Amino acid sequence: MSINPETLQQYLVPAGVAAYLLFRYSRFRSVRRTLPGLAAEGALFVDVRTPAEFAAGNRPGSVNIPMGTLPKGAGTLDKTKPVVLCCASGARSGMAVGIFKGLGFRHVTNAGPWQNTL
């Protein structure tokens, strides 16, 4: 039995998108389960969105350090505490993980969208 390449292509892209979305959902769901323990350890919740995005909604007690100011803003934080990063979708906070680790933070978690931290 041969598979028509056009038929395969028709289903390959939607299947790939579905797999990616399922991966993101399951990853952020597992991270969300760890957040209460991190909060109990005194984790610092850092939102890397713009000030306007942060003002529109945020996790109570979180700190807003926009991506463009991360190296300077992160320098004011305690490097010994766990850090939980969030943004609008998880993309910027994912990039921020590398910046924080490069600055010497040892325990850094990408929570993805800020709503995951509630």
Contacts in CASP RR format, 6 or more apart in sequence:
PFRMAT RR
TARGET T0000
AUTHOR 0000-0000-0000
METHOD contacts of the structure
MODEL  1
MSINPETLQQYLVPAGVAAYLLFRYSRFRSVRRTLPGLAAEGALFVDVRT
PAEFAAGNRPGSVNIPMGTLPKGAGTLDKTKPVVLCCASGARSGMAVGIF
KGLGFRHVTNAGPWQNTL
28 90 0 8 1.000
28 111 0 8 1.000
28 112 0 8 1.000
28 113 0 8 1.000
28 116 0 8 1.000
31 109 0 8 1.000
31 110 0 8 1.000
31 111 0 8 1.000
31 112 0 8 1.000
31 116 0 8 1.000
32 111 0 8 1.000
32 116 0 8 1.000
34 109 0 8 1.000
35 43 0 8 1.000
35 84 0 8 1.000
35 111 0 8 1.000
35 116 0 8 1.000
35 117 0 8 1.000
37 43 0 8 1.000
38 82 0 8 1.000
38 84 0 8 1.000
38 109 0 8 1.000
39 45 0 8 1.000
41 81 0 8 1.000
41 82 0 8 1.000
42 81 0 8 1.000
42 82 0 8 1.000
43 81 0 8 1.000
43 82 0 8 1.000
43 83 0 8 1.000
43 84 0 8 1.000
43 109 0 8 1.000
44 63 0 8 1.000
44 77 0 8 1.000
44 78 0 8 1.000
44 81 0 8 1.000
44 82 0 8 1.000
44 83 0 8 1.000
44 84 0 8 1.000
45 59 0 8 1.000
45 61 0 8 1.000
45 62 0 8 1.000
45 63 0 8 1.000
45 84 0 8 1.000
45 86 0 8 1.000
45 111 0 8 1.000
45 117 0 8 1.000
46 62 0 8 1.000
46 63 0 8 1.000
46 64 0 8 1.000
46 65 0 8 1.000
46 74 0 8 1.000
46 77 0 8 1.000
46 83 0 8 1.000
46 84 0 8 1.000
46 85 0 8 1.000
46 86 0 8 1.000
46 96 0 8 1.000
47 54 0 8 1.000
47 58 0 8 1.000
47 59 0 8 1.000
47 62 0 8 1.000
47 63 0 8 1.000
47 64 0 8 1.000
47 65 0 8 1.000
47 85 0 8 1.000
47 86 0 8 1.000
47 87 0 8 1.000
47 114 0 8 1.000
48 65 0 8 1.000
48 66 0 8 1.000
48 67 0 8 1.000
48 70 0 8 1.000
48 85 0 8 1.000
48 86 0 8 1.000
48 87 0 8 1.000
48 92 0 8 1.000
48 93 0 8 1.000
48 96 0 8 1.000
49 64 0 8 1.000
49 66 0 8 1.000
49 87 0 8 1.000
49 88 0 8 1.000
49 92 0 8 1.000
49 114 0 8 1.000
50 66 0 8 1.000
51 64 0 8 1.000
51 66 0 8 1.000
53 88 0 8 1.000
54 64 0 8 1.000
57 114 0 8 1.000
58 64 0 8 1.000
58 114 0 8 1.000
59 86 0 8 1.000
59 114 0 8 1.000
59 117 0 8 1.000
59 118 0 8 1.000
62 86 0 8 1.000
62 114 0 8 1.000
62 117 0 8 1.000
63 77 0 8 1.000
65 73 0 8 1.000
65 74 0 8 1.000
67 92 0 8 1.000
67 95 0 8 1.000
67 96 0 8 1.000
70 96 0 8 1.000
70 99 0 8 1.000
70 100 0 8 1.000
71 99 0 8 1.000
71 103 0 8 1.000
74 99 0 8 1.000
74 100 0 8 1.000
74 103 0 8 1.000
74 105 0 8 1.000
75 103 0 8 1.000
77 83 0 8 1.000
77 105 0 8 1.000
79 103 0 8 1.000
79 104 0 8 1.000
79 105 0 8 1.000
79 106 0 8 1.000
80 106 0 8 1.000
81 107 0 8 1.000
82 107 0 8 1.000
82 108 0 8 1.000
82 109 0 8 1.000
83 100 0 8 1.000
83 105 0 8 1.000
83 107 0 8 1.000
83 108 0 8 1.000
83 109 0 8 1.000
84 109 0 8 1.000
84 111 0 8 1.000
84 117 0 8 1.000
85 93 0 8 1.000
85 94 0 8 1.000
85 96 0 8 1.000
85 97 0 8 1.000
85 100 0 8 1.000
85 108 0 8 1.000
85 109 0 8 1.000
85 110 0 8 1.000
85 111 0 8 1.000
85 112 0 8 1.000
86 93 0 8 1.000
86 110 0 8 1.000
86 111 0 8 1.000
86 112 0 8 1.000
86 113 0 8 1.000
86 114 0 8 1.000
86 116 0 8 1.000
86 117 0 8 1.000
87 93 0 8 1.000
87 94 0 8 1.000
87 96 0 8 1.000
87 112 0 8 1.000
87 113 0 8 1.000
87 114 0 8 1.000
88 113 0 8 1.000
88 114 0 8 1.000
89 112 0 8 1.000
89 113 0 8 1.000
90 110 0 8 1.000
90 111 0 8 1.000
90 112 0 8 1.000
90 113 0 8 1.000
93 110 0 8 1.000
93 111 0 8 1.000
93 112 0 8 1.000
94 110 0 8 1.000
94 112 0 8 1.000
96 110 0 8 1.000
97 108 0 8 1.000
97 109 0 8 1.000
97 110 0 8 1.000
98 108 0 8 1.000
100 108 0 8 1.000
101 108 0 8 1.000
111 117 0 8 1.000
END
